[in-house]
Amino acid sequence: MTSISVFKDSQPSHSATPTMPTSITEALDSSFADIDWQAPWLCHLSQLNYLSEIIKQLSALNQRVDTSANDHKQADIIADTLNTALKQQSAALQDTLPSTKPAHDNRAHTLTFVSQNALPEGEAYEGFIATTGNIPTRDNLHDLFNGSIWLTFPKTKALLNYYHMLEIARQGVGGTRGRVRDTITVFDENGVILVTADPSIGEALIDFDWQASLVVPRDKWDNPTQVSKQSQAAVYIFGHALLEQLLQPRKPLCAHSIVINVSQDFFALSLSERMIYLDDRVAAHMDELLSQDEVTPRKLAPLPILGVPHFWAANANTEFYDDSYVFRSGRRRQA
């Protein structure tokens, strides 16, 4: 575990309700109104205040605009919103916009969210990002959450794209992704990060010991809505598909986790400062993991996501964890 330096907070305060980018005049479909922006698993997302207010405004427009009519159809609503959030975040950090991690002969490209229509027919999504910095984005929930993870963990997302490119160069784009790209995809879509200053919690999670990881040390777990410097464990969602699935929470939902051990200093940071620190640590962790010859998705530890303390009210009752269909014994390490 390494010492932690304090970073400038990347979440600017907003004294007034954010206004929509001037390029956006149309509504989103009604599915966006289903987002509970107060959900504990969303608290860590960068630019959350801005994104939530803009999406709420756009969802409200749905009541006045017939979004099914062709003459009202406008692409790039989510891309424009994410680009504004990206620029606000860089301005708050007094830093340049994030960029890709170049592979092969490519150079680094500044990240920009663009219309899905910008992706040339037949070109791989990952390759297009790597060679242009443009992230094709549809006006749907999946891509909104994907964009929010790019905002929160830009270095890690760029690192995953880099490994996609290495594997595509080695194996080509085919029906089989291979174990490296399979691992990337599982983490990218369904991954979570367990951060802990108590290594025994991470070890217990890897061993499928739910009592020792989630139940007994419950008072050590951070409450996402009331972060505490006394906490010693927290989970942050990385997988954008998992965020979308959590619009309809179900007890059997299972994430795939990595464990990042930190010093107690980590929990003295603000939530946004924690994310800046974690982006570096997670990128380094995934770089090491994906470079291993034996890497597979099984290197990611299963975690029933609603079992995370403070994520779901019902898990305050220890009987919640008695459900062996959800909290399985799994592949415990041999003694």
BELUR-V492327 format. One record per helix or strand. SS is the DSSP state (@ for helix, = for strand). FROM is the first residue (numbers start at 1). TO is the last residue. If there is no record, write none. Layout:
ss->SS from->FROM to->TO
ss->SS from->FROM to->TO
//
This chain:
ss->@ from->30 to->34
ss->@ from->40 to->42
ss->@ from->48 to->61
ss->@ from->70 to->72
ss->@ from->77 to->93
ss->= from->99 to->99
ss->= from->110 to->110
ss->= from->112 to->115
ss->@ from->116 to->118
ss->@ from->125 to->132
ss->= from->134 to->137
ss->@ from->141 to->152
ss->@ from->154 to->171
ss->@ from->179 to->190
ss->= from->191 to->196
ss->@ from->199 to->206
ss->@ from->210 to->215
ss->@ from->218 to->220
ss->= from->221 to->221
ss->= from->223 to->223
ss->= from->226 to->226
ss->= from->233 to->237
ss->@ from->240 to->248
ss->= from->254 to->261
ss->@ from->264 to->268
ss->@ from->271 to->290
ss->@ from->297 to->299
ss->= from->301 to->304
ss->@ from->305 to->307
ss->@ from->313 to->316
ss->@ from->318 to->322
//
